Amino acid sequence: MRMRQSIAQLERAFVEEARLDRARREHLRRTAAQRARTRRVARRQQRSSLRFFLLVVALIATAVLVTVAMFETLYYVMG
């Protein structure tokens, strides 16, 4: 009787440990997925900021070049 009780306790302990292990693995998987999403969002935001900066620089450079060309043309036409 004592042996059967011991085996039953071992089986219950094994089932409980397996359940805890599955829960632990699921938690680790969810945590890793969340970290990956966070990194992806951060990289996307960084690239977007760089693209916006380059767009602003290109617009300013275009405005400066057009203004210079306009005044050069005006100087040649009037002169």
JOSUL-V40095 format. One record per residue. N is the residue number from 1. NEAR is the number of other ideal C-beta (glycine too) atoms within 12 Angstrom. D_LAST is the distance of its C-alpha to the last C-alpha in Angstrom with 1 decimal. Layout:
# JOSUL-V40095
n & near & d_last
N & NEAR & D_LAST
N & NEAR & D_LAST
This chain:
# JOSUL-V40095
n & near & d_last
1 & 7 & 116.6
2 & 8 & 114.8
3 & 9 & 113.1
4 & 10 & 111.9
5 & 11 & 110.5
6 & 12 & 108.6
7 & 13 & 107.1
8 & 14 & 106.1
9 & 14 & 104.4
10 & 14 & 102.6
11 & 14 & 101.4
12 & 14 & 100.1
13 & 14 & 98.4
14 & 14 & 96.8
15 & 14 & 95.6
16 & 14 & 94.2
17 & 14 & 92.4
18 & 14 & 91.0
19 & 14 & 89.7
20 & 14 & 88.1
21 & 14 & 86.5
22 & 14 & 85.0
23 & 14 & 83.6
24 & 14 & 82.2
25 & 14 & 80.5
26 & 14 & 79.0
27 & 14 & 77.7
28 & 14 & 76.1
29 & 14 & 74.6
30 & 14 & 73.1
31 & 14 & 71.8
32 & 14 & 70.1
33 & 14 & 68.5
34 & 14 & 67.2
35 & 14 & 65.7
36 & 14 & 64.0
37 & 14 & 62.5
38 & 14 & 61.3
39 & 14 & 59.6
40 & 14 & 58.0
41 & 14 & 56.6
42 & 14 & 55.3
43 & 14 & 53.6
44 & 14 & 52.0
45 & 14 & 50.7
46 & 14 & 49.3
47 & 14 & 47.4
48 & 14 & 46.1
49 & 14 & 44.7
50 & 14 & 43.0
51 & 14 & 41.5
52 & 14 & 40.3
53 & 14 & 38.6
54 & 14 & 36.9
55 & 14 & 35.7
56 & 14 & 34.2
57 & 14 & 32.5
58 & 14 & 31.1
59 & 14 & 29.8
60 & 14 & 28.2
61 & 14 & 26.6
62 & 14 & 25.3
63 & 14 & 23.8
64 & 14 & 22.1
65 & 14 & 20.7
66 & 14 & 19.5
67 & 14 & 17.9
68 & 14 & 16.0
69 & 14 & 15.0
70 & 14 & 13.9
71 & 15 & 11.6
72 & 14 & 10.3
73 & 13 & 9.7
74 & 12 & 8.2
75 & 11 & 5.7
76 & 10 & 5.1
77 & 9 & 5.6
78 & 8 & 3.8
79 & 8 & 0.0
